Amino acid sequence: MITRREMIASSAAFAVAPLFARGARPIKTPLMLDTKRMAIWDGPGLRTTFFVKGCPLKCIWCHNPESLKVESEWARFKHLCRNCAKCTMDEATCPTRALKLYGKAMSIDDIVAKALEDKPFYDKSGGGVTLSGGEPLFFWEWAAELFAAFKKVDLHTCLDTSLYAPKAAIDAMLPVTDMWLADYKAQDDEKHKKYTGVSNVVIKRNLERLVSEKVKLEVRCLSVPGCTDGEDLVNRHKYLKSLGIADSAVVDLEYYDYARSKYLALGMPDTMPRANR
Amino acid sequence: MDIINRGIAVVALFLSVSAFAAFDDDLPYLKSKWRSDVTDKSTGLGVEELKVKAEKIAAAGKGVKPWCLVKAEIFKMVCEEMSVGFSPHDAFPAFSCWSKKNRVLTKLINERIAEVDSTYCPDAKVKSKEVKGSILRHDYDHAVPDWDRILKLGFPGIKAEIDASKATNDYSKAMRIVADAMLNNVKRLVKIAEDSKDANNPVIKAEIAALKNLAKAPPKTAYEVMLFQLLFFYYGEHLDHLQVRSLGNWDRLLKPYYEADLKSGRSTREEFKNLVKHFWWQWGSLDNWWGQPVYIGGTKADGTTEYNEVSRIVLEVVDEVHVPTPKLQMKIASNTPDDILSKALDMARRHRSIVFCGEEPMAKAMAAMGFSAEEARTLDIWGCYEFQPRAAANTTLPCIINMPRIMVDLLEKARIGELKAATFEDFEKEFHQELERRLEISLDVVRAYEANMDEFIPALVHSLSIKSCVDEGKNAIGNGMKYNLSVILQAGSGTAVDALAAVKEIVYERKEMTLAELGQVMADDWKGHDELRLRMRASRRKWGNNEPLTNKLKRDLYRVFGAAVNGKANSRGGKFFASGHSIDFFYIMGRHTKATPDGRMKGEEFSKNISPAPGADREGPTALVASINAIDTRDIPGDIILDMMIHPSTIQGEKGLMAMKVLIDRYFAAGGCAMHFNVFSAEELRDAQEHPERYENLQVRMCGWNVRWNDLSKKLQDAYILRAEGVLQP
């Protein structure tokens, strides 16, 4: 009998082709999802993290479901909405901010200017900027351009990525990325395909490339109960060790299912597995 | 003599072990000590009987003797007749005048103020009403004794110095009576303790030994210093009716005594720490709403830090006793040891009562007020986080300007057709002019109120601690100090700025209504305009987001405020200065102030200190700190305080500590003097749940990422609240 999780994972909504492999990405410049200032967990020091919208993966546990589509989309948070019946679909006029538009255009100049607002904090703490998502490498030409602009103003750069990207993307990012924060979601490729919609073959290849390039790297392993916990996590650790990645550069992340309200607000099916607590 | 000293040393060692080894056993007594009368009634009178006697002395002296002599006689009577008590559970004595709300002199001083006002400045009160919604008051409760001096003198030395003073005026006569009364009270305590049923208890025995020494010499041990401080505090605050607004630079003061105790074998580190716990609990028990300030740290003349082992013990005690008062202030500089700063920040995120004060920005503010670098290096922090030259200054806080009320009154004038402003710039100019007008009246009223302070608050105990006052027979809270400062506070400057930005948007940019119509909406407390109110409340154009318009409005507001106040002469031979401090008037005034265009409803609180209005800072802590760069902190040198609201989960672990260090470093670099980390409690989270619009920037940490509080479902918010309460359910 097919489980609910398997049903969702295999549904049309999650049937994703590796678009970059065919060279047919829909857009080159992403919409921006959010800016998080004083981020302390996205690389060294105090940082500003910029989130792009759009991801080639469709992880069923995604905690940023608003980052999946490349197009902008509206969310309505029911617990904030007063049902005033005067909704203008204008975020600025929503009196309770129940209405949220995910995905806004932002030029590279604007992003750099925003990043520079907190430069004194980076300088004091050894911080900088982090690009996250979504998947930044889904827009790698743009990301490389952005990072080059960051480097021009002497900002430390971190790239938070699934590493699901072509070789050209890695080539482009290597000269402008000071630190890589790589997710490694499952060792078992069948599980990887089932829960993220894509194979891990490309990811492993890129990971091995980064190791060979001796980049500053942190690998993050999320352990999702009933999906990628237990043996798969052990195997991931073994694999990473076999690549010569130090234990100190491997961070295990505990899974929480706190993003359910965002699935509801976006009108998306809630695919999040249940957390242990 | 040697034998006697050795004997005292042995007794003191015995005291340390026996009295403080079982601190938890003493806690029930300590908790009740300053919340009820625990004295032995056979030793003297209770507070009500003392009040009756005091009124008789006052009545007999009225029109016959100067008030300072009458007050001194009342002080002497109370010292001689109040009941006292000793307990084997406490290293310090108890007194019948225990209640801060029921002091012997309160009624008499208030009557005296009324008399002085009607005699010298009968019009001042009427004039003060023109400064609508603001507070103009007789403030005298902000004195810091010269602890360095009086610890060297002790009670006998204090008496000897005033007796030897060449001053012969009535004030010096009154000081002599008080110095004599304090010393005699110490002797009386010895006698009562020796006669008490517990006289053979080792704790009481040691207490008697310490009191005996204080009756004949300055304090010699750390225990005697604490006993001396408690007695001086009690004489000053409870009997002489003047708050002792700091226990001083405590780690620096105690260090030589602590080290001497260790060296002589009188005490160990652990015993000293337990004694400090007893000492801390005196104020924990007293629980004055105004809190008991004490500060640690600083920089020596050679540039090295004042932090020492006593500082570390103080931090451990503050962490372990976890009482809201004494409230600890810490001087922070680049030389502050990292272990001290890390420990203190960790405590702050666990709700311990600590404020972080930057030595460098305080020095800048002091320079703007005309003080020397040496006066800045050795400044006393007092009150909430105010500062002044040590042993050379007094400060009154006689006026708190209600900034949002200016907006309310201007919009009311617009509503009734008395104010028109073609452009926003015209409106802002009206606001500034009205602020200037109110400040001019306020300074005049304060000058009148403060011209005759000796007539109602001769600060006799406090004056005995100040050398110049002893030498010249002057009142240390009047004009007796080198610097007699009057600092003008403000409440709601952030709210006022947000309201100005809202007027700009509603009336001049979007042209949604006229100024008069907006005045009507405010008069109606937003009735029928709830959506506009919520929109304005949710607006991101608010002070604290490092946003250009509100940055400029705030800078200009403080420029006008500072120019109207700073350096102006007061009536005590000193100067006025402007401050960013608001005490708790952001809340008190808010309750009585009508709606403002920033989305605030009638009765809601204002922004406090220089901080944003509740929920207004949506760009996060770094933007808030960066906003401070927009203002010229020299405009408000009296004090520059920021309240950083932050959730504990966003500053977890070592990285969280790093973030806190960076935030205070950058804040101090921007010129801010004091910073609070208001780490959210469960109660605040409940409020956040009920009023999500006020907490848009509140973030909680998941695992490797943060989410906004408002993005969570109610169920998950409940889980966080439970976590905050420490009762997470399985």
Interface residues (C-beta under 8 A of the other chain):
Chain A: K36 R37 M38 A39 I40 W41 G45 L46 H63 F77 H79 L80 C84 K86 A92 T93 C94 P95 T96 R97 E117 D118 P120 F121 K124 S125 R220 V251 L253 E254 Y255 Y256 Y258 A259 R260 S261 K262
Chain B: D530 E531 L532 R533 L534 R535 R537 A538 N546 E619 G620 P621 T622 A623 V625 A626 T650 K655 G656 M658 A659 V662 L663 D665 R666 A669 P692 E693 E696 R701 M702 C703 G704 W705 N706 V707 N710 D711 L712 S713 K714 L716
